[in-house]
Amino acid sequence: MTTAADPLALSDADLLQQCDMERFRASGPGGQKRNKTDSAVRLRHRPTGLVGQAVESRSQHENRDRALRRLRQEIALNERSPVELEGYEPPPELRIILPGTPGNRIGPKHRDFWPGVRALLDLFVATGCSVGDTARALGLTTGAMSKLFTSEPSLHAKVNELRTARDMRPLR
């Protein structure tokens, strides 16, 4: 459910206002320019304490944009909201990432992918991290659900982290 307080629903500018931005020098290859400028960016989201960081570019602006995308991803993967399973209907942000959705299904590079992932993980936790129960709640097969969970490496890692914490077998 997206609200005004939902960080994933905020514009980039509004989300940046909720963050502390740290500029620093990145180490590693890149020659003189990289080692002389504070082009690396770390964003710490004050309400959640989560961090997005980027050091790849020599451009501080590019690194800030990358760090913001990574922060959105971190929020989606780590912030949970309760879900009522009785009469569950998937929210629009979740529907657009599901396989078999009419129209264009979006992937991990699309900005609207991560709010859908958050809604998916909220449902997954509400079903006790059961792939089968999550799939049934969404009208999918267990195979399609597993494929969605393993389609993006950080999502796959989070699903396995949640399952392992409940002494369940990780997904392959």
Protein Blocks (a to p, Z undefined) as FASTA:
>chain_A
ZZfklmklpcfklmmmmpccdddddedeeijmlmmpcfbccdddfknopacddfkbmcfk
lmmmmmmmmmmmmmmmmmccdddfehpacdfklmmmpghiacjdddfklmklmmmmmmmm
mmmmmnoopaklmmmmnopafklmmmmmmmpmklmmmmmmmmmmnopacdZZ
